[in-house]
Amino acid sequence: MKEQAQSTHTDEDLKHWLALTFIKDVGPITTKRLLSALHSPRKILEAGLNELKDIEDITESKAKRIYEFDSWSKVDKEIEAIKNRAIRIIKYTDREYPESLRQIDTSPILLYAKGRFVKEDKYAIAMVGSRNMTEYGKNIAEIIASELSSYGLTVVSGMARGIDTLSHKGALKAGGRSIAVLGCGLDNPYPPENIELFERLSVNGCVISEFPLGTPPNKENFPARNRLISGLSLGVLVVEATTNSGSLITANYALEQGKDVFAIPGNITSRNSEGTNTLIKKGAKLVQRVDDILEEIAPQLKDLIDSSKIASGKILSKNIDGLEISDGEKAICNILGSEPKHIDLIAREIKMQPARLLGLLLGLEIKGIVKQADGKRFYIL
């Protein structure tokens, strides 16, 4: 006879959901098929062996594992640890479960969470890249994340060292929201030096994992984690990546999920730009400024940003507290990037007299949109 779950906890429903995740070789796809047939985790675990085997694609071995499950003490221990650490469980059927994830066949049936999702998180862009970032990658990650946040978009990443960390910090610095997806249990945030960032994200966004508490940051966990990063987002921006970078796995998941893939071009001699430059060659959208992303996803942002402004080029790379920006200033911003450009080259590109151009650049500096480097070279912040 099957051992019954003890009634030491009031949330019997949660106990049965957790139990399903502890059964070997019964993953999200199988669980969703079982739920479709039997409607609840409790009914699945109470079903007879023949009843389970009659469900489409449920093999005898899987049916037997479900029928013989008796690790209720493990479930009780997990619930106690969750409560002690103030971690929440978001079930696949909960209203808070992100709709964008629900559309993915392999999306987890449970999410461990610190912090909360809000409805505006459906407007999200994932930012990923090299752990061993260059100064160029560092600057770009912070700038783009900050600008995305200034338009109300949520930045999603994996809280890894390098580009991930700078992307989260750029979003938070701009007063925006950011979501981190971990490849380990939430009781063991990785990397350990990001514990403060973990806490900030828990307040100004959400940190999630599909892995039970106590799960170490094993290498094999991260490809699975990457499908959730892309799944939560409208598109994935790869800032820097080598040819064997895990960031390219995230980009591939995005393509499989029908999401946009964006890439920052880089120096052709830099190993850190080999992956991003290859993505661009294969059709990824080249990104020089945040407008390049906004223009591509404008139809999906109609409730967040006036898409007609994006299409007509009226949105600048940075919006400073609603300040009025002249047509001349817009023209300058549209050709400036994060790399300093000499005033003579700017003048030639927009066909403007240097004297007038200098005055407009000074105005943009005062507004905090443009900064001057040595030698009369200017770049956008």
N, C-alpha and C positions, 0 to 999 in steps of 0.2 A: 504494500500500500504506500502511496506517495505521502511523504511528510508534509503536513500543512504549515503554511506561514503562521508564525506566532503573532498574536495580536498585541504586542507590546507597544506598537506605534499606531497612531490614529490614522495616518495616511496610508491605508491599505492599497489604494490605487497606485501610489508612487512605488510601493514595495513591488508590485507586480510589473510595473514598467522597468524598474531597475533589474529585476530578475531576468527579464528577456535579454538585457544587454550583457548578462553574465554567462549566457549559454554559448558554448563554443560553436563556431561556424554558423550561427544564426545571426546574420547581419541585417542591415537596414532594409534591403530589398525583400528578403524572406519575411522579416517582421511585418512589413507593410502588407504583404500578401496575406499573412495570417490575420492581421487586423481587419482586412477587407472581408475575410470569410467569417471571422468569429467576433469581430466588433470591439473586443476589449482584451487587454493583457491578462486579466484574471480568467476570462473564459478560455483563452489560449492555454494557460497553465493548468486549467482544470479539465481540459479536453481529454478524451480517451485516445489511445494510440491509433486505432482505426480511423477515428474522426480526423485526426491530424494527417494521416497518410492519404486521406481522400481529397485533401486540398491540393490544388494544382501546383506542381513543381516542388512539393514537399517530399523529400526522399525519406525512406524508412529510417536511415541513420539520424537525420535531423528530427524526425518525429519522435524517435526514441530519446534523443537528448532532451527535448522539451518535456516529454512525459515523465522522464526520470529526474528532472531537476529537483534538488533537495538542499541547495546551499543557502537556506534562508538566514543562517547566522551571518553569512557574508553580506547579505542584503541589509540586515539590521546594523551591522558594523558600518556600512557605507552611509546609511541614513544618519547615524549618530555623528559621524565625521563631518557630513554636510552641515548639520545643524551647528556643530561646535565652531565651524569656520564661517558661518553666515553665508554659505554658498546656496544659490537657488538652482532648482532643476526646472528647465523649460521643456515641457513635453511636446512632441510632434503635433498633438491635437490642440495645444494651447493657443489662444488668440495672439499672444506675444511672439510666438515662434515666427521668425522672419519668412514672409511669403516667398521671397526670392529663393530661399533655401528649400522650401517645400516643393518647389518645382523640379528639384534634382532627384533623380532616382535613388542615389546613394546617400542622400542627406540623413544624418543621424536621427534616431527617434528621440534621443534625449540630448540636451545641451546643459552642461554645467556652466553656471554664469555668476559673475560678480559685476554688479551694475545692472542697467536695464536697457532694453531696446526701446526706441520711440518711433513713431510712425515716419518721422523725417529721415530715419536711417535707410529707408528704401532708396534715397538719393545718395548713393555711396560710390566712391571710386577706390579701388585697391591700389596701393603703392608698394612695390617690392623691389628688391635689388640686392647688390652684393653686400656681404658682411664686411669684407675688406674694401671699403669704399675709398674713393679718391676725394680730394678737396672739392673737385668739380661736382662729383655726385652728391656730396654733403650739402653744398650750397643749393643745388637744384632741388633736392628732396625737401629741404626746409621751405624754399620759396613756393614750390608747387603746392605742397600740403597746406601752407598758410593761405594761399590764394583760393584753393578749393574750399577751405573752411569759410573764407570771407563771403562766398556765395551760398553758404548754407549746406554744402555737401559734407557728408561724413567720410572720413578717411579710414580705410580698413587695411590692416597689415598684420604681420605675424610676431611683432615684438622681438624679433631677432636682433642681433648686433648689426650695426651699420645702417643701411638705408631704411630698414623697417623702423628702427628706433627713431631716426631723424624725422621720418614721416609722421609718426605719432606725435612727437614733440612739436613739430611745425604746426600741426592741426590744433593742439592744445594751446600753444602760444598765441594763436590767432583767436582764441576763445571758442573754438569749434569742438565738435564731437569726434571721437575716434574709437574704433573697435579693434581689439586684438584677438586673434585666434591662436591658441597655443597648441603645441604638439606634445603636451604633457598634462599631468593633473594640475588643477588650480591650487592645490596645496603645496606645490613645488614649482613656483614660477621660474621660467628659464628665459634668458640667462639671469643668474642671481643678482648681478649689478643693476638689473632693471626693476627691482622690487618697488622702488619709489614710483617709477613710471606705471607699474602694475596698479598701485593704489590710486594714482591720479586718473588712470583710465577707468577704474571702477566707479569713480565719482562723475567723470565727464564723458561717459560713454559706457562701454561694456567690455569685459574680458570673458571669452568663452573657450570651452574645450569639449570635445566629445569623449575624452578619455576619463576613466574613473580616477578617483583620488588615489595618490600613491604611484601613478604611472610616471616613470622617469622619461626624460627627453630623449628617447631612443631614436636613432637615425631613421628607422623605418616609419616612424609616426609622422614625419614632416610632409611627405608627398600627400598623405591623406588629409592633413591639416590644410594643405594648399588648395584643395578643391572647395573648401569652405570659404577661404579668403576670396576666391573668384566668385563663388556662389552668392555671397552677400552683396556683390557689387554690380554696378551697371557696366563697368569695364575695368581692365587691369592696366596700370601704367608700370612699365619696367624702366627703372631709372638707370641702373648699371647692372651688367651681368656678364660673366664669362660664358664661354660656350657650354660649360657643364653645370651652370648655375641652377639651383632649385627654383629660381625665379622663372625660368623658362617652363618648368613644370606647371606653375601657376598660370602662365600664359596659355599653355596647351589646354588646361582645364577650361579656361575662359572661352577658347574657341569651341570646345566640345559643348559648352553650355550656351553657345550662341551670344556670347558677350563680346564687346569691343576690346581690342588689344592695342595699347599705345606704347610707344618707346621713345626715350630721349636719345637723340643721336650723340655720338661721342667721337673722340679722337681715333682715327683709324689705326694708330700705332699703340693704342691702349688696350691691354688685355681685358680690362673691365668694360670696354665698349664692344667687344666682339659679339657678345650675345644680343645686345640691343640693336647694333647695326645689322646683324643677320635677320632679326625680326622685321626690321624696316624693309629689307630686301625682299622678304617673303610676304609683305603686304600690311604689316602693322602700321598704324597711323603715326607719322612722325610728329613729335611734340616739341615745339620751341617755346611755347607759352601756354598758359592755362586755357586761353581761348580756343586752342586747337582741340582740346578735350570737350569743352562746352559746345562747340559747334557740332561735333560728331554726335553727341547725345542730347542735343537740344529738344527733339521731340519727346524725350522721356522726362524732361525738366519743366514741362509747360506749367505745372502747378507750383514750381519753385522759383523759376526765373522766366522773365518775358523772353520767349524764344525768338521773337522778331528782332529784339535788340542784339541777340547773338548773331543771327543771320545777317544783319545789316552792319555788323562790325562795331556796334555802339558799346559793347562791353569791353572794358580795358582789362589788362592783366592784373590790375589791382584797383579796388574801389575804396577810396579814402573818405569814410564818413559822409558820403553823399555830396562831396565837393563838385562844383561845376567844372567840367573839362572841355576846353575848346576843341574845335576841329583840328587845329594845328597841333595841339598837344596829343590828340588821339593818333594823328599820323605818325608822330614821333614814337609813341608807345608801341604802335603796331610793327615797327621795324627794330625795336630794341629787344635784346634778350639779356641773359644773365652774364654774358661775356662782354666786357667793356668795348665800346666802339668809338673811334675817333670822330670828333665833330665834323671834320671835312668829309668823311665817308657818309655820315648821317645826312649832311647837306646835299650831297650828290644823289643819294637814294631817294630823298623826298623832294628834291629840286626846290630848296629853300635857301634864301640868302643867309650867310653865316650870322650876321648881326641879329636878324629876327630869330633865328634858330637858337642862338645863345640865350636870348631873353626868355623864350619858351622853356628851354631846359632849366633855367634858373627857377622859373615858376613851378616846374614839376619837382625840382629838388625841394623847394619850400613845402610843397604838398606831401612830400615823403614818398613819391612814386618813383623817382629817378635818383641815382646817386652818381657822383663824379669820381672817377679814379684819376691817377696821375696822368699828366700829358693830355688834358682835355678829352679824356675818354669817358663815355657815359654808359650806364647799364640800368636796367629796370630792376627794382627790388622784388 
